[in-house]
Amino acid sequence: MLNFEQIKRNTYLYLLKKAIQTKAGREMALKEFDKKVYQKLVNDSSQLVSVQMKKYQWVMAVVRQLIKNCDKGYISKDVIEKLIIDLGFNNFFRSENPSVKKAREAFKEKYGINPPGFITISPTQKCNLKCIGCYACSSPKTGKSLPASIVDRILKENYEYFGSRFVVISGGEPLFYSSEGRTLFDFWGKYNDVFFIFYTNGTLIDKKAAQRLAQLGNAVPQISVEGFEKETDERRGKGVFKRILEAMENLREAGMPFAVSVTATAKNLPVLLSDEFYQFWFEEQGASYMWIFQLMPIGRGKEVFDLMPTPEQRVKLYRKWEKLLEEGYPIADFWNSGPLANGCIAFGRPAGYFYIDWNGYITPCVFIPYYVDNIYDIYKQGKTLVDAWNSPFFRNGRQWQREYGYPCSKNAQNWLMPCAIRDHYHTFRTKICTSNIKPENQEAKEALDSKEYYQKLVDYDKQLEAITLPIWHKEYRKAE
């Protein structure tokens, strides 16, 4: 475990700890931290200033929201210290962690590039809810799960081969998972120097679960909502909104931070464009940050193609995100916030990730339902996650990312259209997909075979480019 002396040797972490945990001298510590973050990010001459400003605004918005929630008593000091260690030292400053540094250097020496920053895994498809448009096609009674022994091996390889100390858990409902006498709480305890976030509907976070999360301190729930009560219950089921608020109350009482995750659709767009939505979740409920995921027409979402925000609506969401970030709200939109992540983060690129679902299918992204390798076959053949990462399908994706401008924003074509499958569907089908890709389910197969589906996404991309490329050129490229 990292001790206070080790934290002190990292100026950033020391200032962050002092700013969050102690009111005495906070303004001075926060001002110095702000200055150093600005110098590190915005003064990076290899990147566009406008891109780096968004990153700086995001970091400082998260820090200030954490301070606000700590002062309200929503987050305990023990949890904050654990987050500083797991998220700060083991991730943002991972080069200072000897074991992380050693693994990453060995990987780069062998493969010529840095390893992925993290993995996302959905250990179960099962869920206690059945939401309209669910990308996972989850339900309470049906669905597959990965054996706990396989989950453990995946986490171990991510830890040892990639030197990663960050894992995202999706689903299905993660808290619904149980296998071989183990739940995710067992894995969070075993890998206690890894920072986990898990996407949950929140309905299973009772007082006991909240206390266990606070005791562990390294697994932060990302609770899914659709808007207010009307929008949430309409998509997720009657009474779910009230159960979510109860879960958040349980987390606040336990001193455990949480985030809010929202799926943006054409239907709930008016709510997401209102100030009241963000004030409610941040100011009243105490969310520490927020993710926005725009509905993808995959899974049951294919049946509700018209729910996907239009290009014009997407730009409205972008402008709203931009304004909120300037006002200090820590929000990231998986598509509109491309500048925060230097574009697409799929295909296991450096600082990016890839995905393993409940079937064992290893896909480039949660939202790309196509695979070549299966974790069961990989392990039967005596191979590892690295072999899946090194497949031609994944290499094609990383090659496209490099051509599109990663990792230098000055060469980037348009990071307001970062997504390989959603924003560049023609390129995805013609240059990234290999002949041996397989769909993960029937819906994905139908999308792959459908000329209508292909044309709809290609047309969408052309319309989106027509309205976002001028923004990228004028407000990012020419704003130097």
N, C-alpha and C positions, 0 to 999 in steps of 0.2 A: 504493500500500500504506500502510495506517495505521502510523504510527511510534509509538515509546514515548511521545513528548511528547504526541501526540494521545490516547493511552490515559490518560495522567496527568490530562488535562483532564476526563475523566469519572470521577468519584469511584468509582462502582460498579465500572467495569472495572479501575481501578487497584487497588482493594482485592482484587478477584477474582484478578487476575494475581499479586499479592503473596501471597495466601493459598494459591494452588495451586502456584506455582513455587518459593517459598522457605520453608524451615522456620523460619528466623530471623524472629521477629516475626509468625509465622503466626497464632497464637491471637488476638493483638490485631487483626490485619487481618480475620480471619474473624468475630470478634465485632462489629466495626464494620460489616462487610458485612451480617451477619445483622440487625443493628439497623436499617440503612437499608432493607433489603428488607422487613422487618416494617412499618416506618413507611409505606413506599410502598404496600404491598398491604393490610395489615390495617386500617390507619387510614383507608382510603378510605371516607368516610361514605356514598357513593352505593351501596355494595354491602353485601350481607349479610356479617357478620363470619365466619360459618361457611364461606361460600364462599371468602372471601379467605384464611382460614386454610389451606384445602386447597392453594391456589396457593402460599402461603408455604412450606408443608411440602414441596411438590414441588420448588421452586427450590432450597431448602437441601439436600434429599436428593440432587439431581443434583450440586451443588457438592461435597458431602462425599464422594460416591462417586468423583468425578473426582480429588479430593485423595488418596483412598485408593489409587486405581489408579496415580496418578503416583508416589506413595511406593513402590509395589511395582515400579516400573520398567515398567509396562505401557503408559504413554503418554509420548511424548517431549515435551520442552519446546517444540520447534518446532511440533508439532501443536497443543499447547494454545494457543500464541500465535495461531496461525491461526484456531482456533475462537473465541477471544475476539474477534478482529477480525470474522470472518464472521458468527458467531452473535450476538455481543454488540453490537458497534458497528453492523453493517449490518442487524440485525433488531430486537433488543430496544430499542436506542436509535437506531432508524433516523432519527428526527427530527433527529439531529445530523449525519447524512450529507447533504451539500448536494444531491447528484444524486438521492438517494432522496426527500428532502423536496420537491424541485422537481416530480418526477413525480407524487407523491401529491397535492400541492396542486393541480396542474393537473387531475388526475382528479376531485378533489372539487369543484372549481369548475365543471366541466362537468356532472357527474352528481349532485351533491348529497350523496354519501356517499363514504366512503373506499373505496379499491380492495381487492380480495382481498389477503390476506397472502401467499399462495403458490398454486402450482398443483401438481397431481399428474399425472404423465404415465407411461403404460406404453408405451414405444417398441416393445415386442415382446410377442406372445402366446406365443412359443416358450419352452420350458423343457426342461432336461435331465432333469427329473423329471416324474412324473404322480401328484400327491397326491390322495387321496380327498377329495371335497368341495371341490375347488379352485373358487373363485369365477370364475376366469379360464378354466376349462376348458382349461388348458394341457397341452401334450404335447411330446415331443422332436422329432417329425417334422413336425407340422402347426402352422399358425398364421401370422398376418400380422405385418408389422412396418411401422412408419412410416419413410419415407426420411429419411436424415440431414439433408437440406436442409429438410425440414418440421420435424424436431425442433429444428434450429437456429433456425428462424424463430419457433417457439413460445417457446423460451427467450429469444430477443431481445425479443419483445413483452411477455412477463412482466416482463422487466428494465426495458424503457423505458416501457411504458404504465401498468403497475401499480406501478412503482418497487420491485418485489419482489426480494429477495436470498435467497430461500428456495425450493427446489424439492424435491419428493418424487418419487422414481422407483420405480415398481412394475412389475408384470409379470403373467405370464411371469417369466422370469429375466433381470434387467437385464444381468448379465455375459455372457449369451448373445447380446446384441444386437451386430449388425454391419451397416453399410449404407454404400455409397458409399465404402468404404475407411476408415470411421470407427467407433469404438466409443464408449462413454460416457466412457472416460478422456479422449478428445479434447475432449468438451464440458466435462468437469470442469476441464480445463486452460484452456480458452478463457474460461469464466466463473469465473475464479478468485477473485472476491470474492463469489460466491454460495455459500451453505451448502446442500449437497445431503445428503439421506439416501436410501438405496436399500434396498428390501426384497429380500433374497436368500436362497436356500436354503444358501448358504455353501460349497457343494461345489466351486466354481470359484475360491475364494480360496486359491491356492497361495502360495508364498513370494514369487514375483515380483509377483503381484497385490497382496499385502499391502504390499510395499515401494513400489510405485507409488502406492498409496492414501496411505501415510504421507508420501511426497514431495509429493503434492498438498495433503493436509491438509484439504480442504473437502468430502469425500464420505465419510460415515460409514455403514458397513454395518449393517443391521438384520437379524440372522440368525434365520431361522424355525426354531422347535422346537415340539414337541407336548407335551413333558414330559421324561422321561428316555429311555433307549435304546428300551425296549419301545414306548412311545407314539409316539416319533418315527419309528422304523423301520416301525411298523405302518401309519402314514398316508403316509409319504414314501418308503419303500422300504428294504430290508435294507442295512445298512452306512452309511446316511446319517448316523446319529448320530456314528459314529466320524469320518467325514469333516468333520462340523461342528466337533468338538473339535480336529481338525488345523488347520482354518481359524482358529479362535480362537488357537491356539498361534502360528500364523504372524503374526497381527495383533499379538499381545502382543510377539513378538520384534521386529517392525517399529516398535513404539511407537504403533500406531494404535488408537484406541478403537473400540468396537463396542457395539451394543445387541442385545437379544434380543427377538424377536417371537414370540408364542405365540397360536395359535388355540384359544380355549376351547370345548370341546364337553361335552355331557352325559357323554361317555365318559371324558375325561381330567380331569373336575372334581375327583375325589379327590386327584389329584396337585397340582392348582393350589391346593387348600385346605391343602396341607401346608407346613410351614416349610422342610423339606428342599429343596424345589424352588427356592426363592428363595436359600437359602444356597448351593446348588450353583452357580447361574449368577452370582451376585454375588460371593460370597466366594471360591469356588474358581476360577471361570473368568474373573472380572474384567469382567463386563458393566458398562457405565456407566449404563444405564437399561433399562427394559423396557416394551414395549407388549403389551397383551392385546386381542385381537380376537375377539369372540364369533362363532361360526359363523352366517352368514346363509344361509337356505334359498334361495339363488339360484345359478345355474350348476348344477354337479353337486350342489351343496348341496341343491337342491330334491328330489333323490332320497333325501336322508338328513335329512328334516325333523325326525326324532326326535333327531338329534344336536345340535340347537340347545338350549342350556341353557334349562330351564324358568324361569318367573318366580321360583319359590322358589330355584332354584339360582343365578339371577342375583343375588338379594339376598345369598345366602351369599358369592358372589364380591365383591360390594360391601363387605360387612363385612370380608372378608379384606383387600381393597385398603386400606380405611380404617385397619385395624390396622397393616399393613405400612408405610403412608405415615407414620404416627405413629412407627414404629420407625426411620425413616430410609431406607427402600428407595424409590428413584425409579421408581415404577411408575405407568403410566396405562392405564386400561381405556377403549377407544374409546366404550363405552356407559355404563359405571358412573361414569366420571370426568367426566361432563357439567359439574359445577361448575368444573373446571379451565379449560374453554374457553368458559364462558358459553353452554352448550347446543350445539345443532347448528351445525357449522361448514361445512356444504355450501352449494351455490347461489352461491358466490362472495361471501358476505357479508364485511363488513370484518373483517379478521383471520382470515377463513376461506379456503376454496378451492373450486375445481372440478376436474374430471377429464377427461383426454383419453386415449382408449385406442388400441390398435394399429390399429384400423379408422379412426381419425380421429374417432370419435364423441365429442362433447363432452357429458358427463353431469354432473349436479350433485355427484356423489359416487362414489367407488369402488364403493360398495355400492348405488347406484341405477342399474340397468342400462337406463335409458331416456334418449333424447336427442331433440333437435329438429335441432340443427345438426351438420354434419360439417366438420372442419377443411379438407378438400379443397375442398368447395363454398364455404366462407367465403372462402378465398383466391382461388378462381376468380372470385368476385364482387367482388374488390377490397376485401374487408372484413378485419377483424382479430378477435383474441380478444375484444376489448371488445364487438363486436356479438353474439357468442354469450353473453357474460356478461349482456347487456341483453335477452335473450329473455324473452317473457312467462312461460315455464316457470320460469326462474330468478328472475324478479321475484316470481312467486307464492310461491316458496319463501322468499325474503327477507322478504316481507310476513308469512308465517306465523311466521317467526323473531321478527320484531318484536312480533307479537301475543302470542307465547308468553313474551316477557320479555327478549329480547336488546335492548340490552346491559346492562340494569339488573337485577341479581339480586333486588332488593327487589320487582320486579314479575313475576318469573319464576313460571310456573305449577308446574313440576316438572322440574328439571334432572336428576333421576334417571331421567327418560324423555326424553332429548334428541333421539333420532333421528327424522327426519321419516318415513322409510319403515318402519323396524323397530318403532318405538314408537307411531306414529300413522298406521297404514296406511289407515284410513278417511279421515282428513283428507288424506293424501297423494293418494288416488285421487279425492276429491271436490272438493278446494279448491286443490291444487297442480298436479296434472297438467292439461295442456292437451290439446285434441282432436287436436293434431298430433304428440304424442309417439310415438316408435317404439322398439320393443325392440331391444337390441343383439345378441340372439341368440335361438335357438329356445326355450331354457329360459325366458328372460325373457318371451317372448311367451306361453308356456304359463301362466306365473304370472299374467300380466295377464288372460288369458281364463278362468282357473280360478276357479269359485265356491268350491271347496273351499279353495284357497290363500288366497283373500280371507278366508273365514270363520275359518280357522285363525289368521291373523295378527291379525284383529280380536279374537278371543277371547283370544289371548295378551296383547294390549294391555290389555284390560279386567282380566285377572287381575293383570297387572303394576301397573296403576294402583292396584288395591285394596290392594297391599302396600307400594308405594313412596310414595304420596301422604302417608300418615300420617308416614313418616320425614321427608319433605321439610318438612312443616308443623311437626312437633315439633322436629326437630334442626337445621333451617335457618331457617325463618321465625320461629318462636317462641323461638328461642335468642338473640334480640337482647338 
